[in-house]
Amino acid sequence: MTIGLASKEFRNKDIAFNANQILQTMEQAKQLGCDLVCFGEAFLQGFDAYVWDYATDKELALDRSSEVISLISYMSYMIGIDVAFGYLEKAADKLYSSYLVLAKGELVSNYRRISRGWKDDRLSDEHYQEGALVEPFGYRDKRVVVALCGDLWDRPDDFLQEQDLTLWPVYVDYSLEDWAKERRPYAQQTAHLPGDVLLINSINHPTGMGGAYHYRNGQIYSELTPGNDGLLIVTL
């Protein structure tokens, strides 16, 4: 199985731009022989898209049957590549930071972040929610879990699920100098997890530098260093 980890630019609140980034990268990853291409946390709307006013934010959030997600699903099938991306999800009157995995255009997993660090607790209300469960899912011959950003820091033991693979989409905006200090702690945070761990970060100018990492046994196995727009190709 070959996976492309997409260090790509998003723009906050610009769903059209971000969706086009997903579609173009799907084509590129397919040409490079990938079975699956993965994007970072909240990529479809942008990590800082919310203003923490529910009346405003509910118009930006998307449910799984939205037109743009349906288009991405259709193109996944047509291009012949599976795709995973973060989005700000609307379900009834609740809003989540979620991660969608599509295979052959069909839903495989919709994971909702369980840690609170995606939102501003001073401003958000009861409409902004965390998920409750970490549910492994089967993908090809792998048992997979998703952890969104701070999940692995706040509730690491929840992710001991006898998995073969952990997808770890994040959005972190360290400077290159600060990331040089944080690079090793992020790797070490994965040491207790079984199998391989794939971190995917996004680019958001001017501070979000992106990057992607393949960890195994708490060590960096391969990397696309922050500051680079591209794909880290991982074969498992």
Secondary structure in CASP SS format (residue, H / E / C, confidence):
PFRMAT SS
TARGET T0000
AUTHOR 0000-0000-0000
METHOD secondary structure of the structure
MODEL  1
M C 1.00
T E 1.00
I E 1.00
G E 1.00
L E 1.00
A E 1.00
S E 1.00
K C 1.00
E E 1.00
F C 1.00
R C 1.00
N C 1.00
K C 1.00
D C 1.00
I H 1.00
A H 1.00
F H 1.00
N H 1.00
A H 1.00
N H 1.00
Q H 1.00
I H 1.00
L H 1.00
Q H 1.00
T H 1.00
M H 1.00
E H 1.00
Q H 1.00
A H 1.00
K H 1.00
Q H 1.00
L C 1.00
G C 1.00
C C 1.00
D C 1.00
L E 1.00
V E 1.00
C E 1.00
F C 1.00
G C 1.00
E C 1.00
A C 1.00
F C 1.00
L C 1.00
Q C 1.00
G C 1.00
F C 1.00
D C 1.00
A C 1.00
Y C 1.00
V C 1.00
W C 1.00
D C 1.00
Y H 1.00
A H 1.00
T H 1.00
D H 1.00
K H 1.00
E H 1.00
L H 1.00
A C 1.00
L E 1.00
D C 1.00
R C 1.00
S C 1.00
S C 1.00
E H 1.00
V H 1.00
I H 1.00
S H 1.00
L H 1.00
I H 1.00
S H 1.00
Y H 1.00
M H 1.00
S H 1.00
Y H 1.00
M H 1.00
I H 1.00
G C 1.00
I C 1.00
D E 1.00
V E 1.00
A E 1.00
F E 1.00
G E 1.00
Y E 1.00
L E 1.00
E E 1.00
K E 1.00
A E 1.00
A C 1.00
D C 1.00
K E 1.00
L E 1.00
Y E 1.00
S E 1.00
S E 1.00
Y E 1.00
L E 1.00
V E 1.00
L E 1.00
A E 1.00
K C 1.00
G C 1.00
E E 1.00
L E 1.00
V E 1.00
S E 1.00
N E 1.00
Y E 1.00
R E 1.00
R C 1.00
I C 1.00
S C 1.00
R C 1.00
G C 1.00
W C 1.00
K C 1.00
D C 1.00
D C 1.00
R C 1.00
L C 1.00
S C 1.00
D C 1.00
E C 1.00
H C 1.00
Y E 1.00
Q C 1.00
E C 1.00
G C 1.00
A C 1.00
L C 1.00
V C 1.00
E C 1.00
P C 1.00
F E 1.00
G E 1.00
Y E 1.00
R C 1.00
D C 1.00
K E 1.00
R E 1.00
V E 1.00
V E 1.00
V E 1.00
A C 1.00
L C 1.00
C C 1.00
G C 1.00
D H 1.00
L H 1.00
W H 1.00
D H 1.00
R C 1.00
P H 1.00
D H 1.00
D H 1.00
F H 1.00
L C 1.00
Q C 1.00
E C 1.00
Q C 1.00
D C 1.00
L E 1.00
T E 1.00
L E 1.00
W E 1.00
P E 1.00
V C 1.00
Y C 1.00
V C 1.00
D C 1.00
Y C 1.00
S C 1.00
L H 1.00
E H 1.00
D H 1.00
W H 1.00
A H 1.00
K H 1.00
E H 1.00
R H 1.00
R H 1.00
P H 1.00
Y H 1.00
A H 1.00
Q H 1.00
Q H 1.00
T C 1.00
A C 1.00
H C 1.00
L C 1.00
P C 1.00
G C 1.00
D E 1.00
V E 1.00
L E 1.00
L E 1.00
I E 1.00
N E 1.00
S E 1.00
I E 1.00
N E 1.00
H C 1.00
P C 1.00
T C 1.00
G E 1.00
M E 1.00
G E 1.00
G E 1.00
A E 1.00
Y E 1.00
H E 1.00
Y E 1.00
R E 1.00
N C 1.00
G C 1.00
Q E 1.00
I E 1.00
Y E 1.00
S E 1.00
E E 1.00
L E 1.00
T C 1.00
P C 1.00
G C 1.00
N C 1.00
D C 1.00
G E 1.00
L E 1.00
L E 1.00
I E 1.00
V E 1.00
T E 1.00
L C 1.00
END
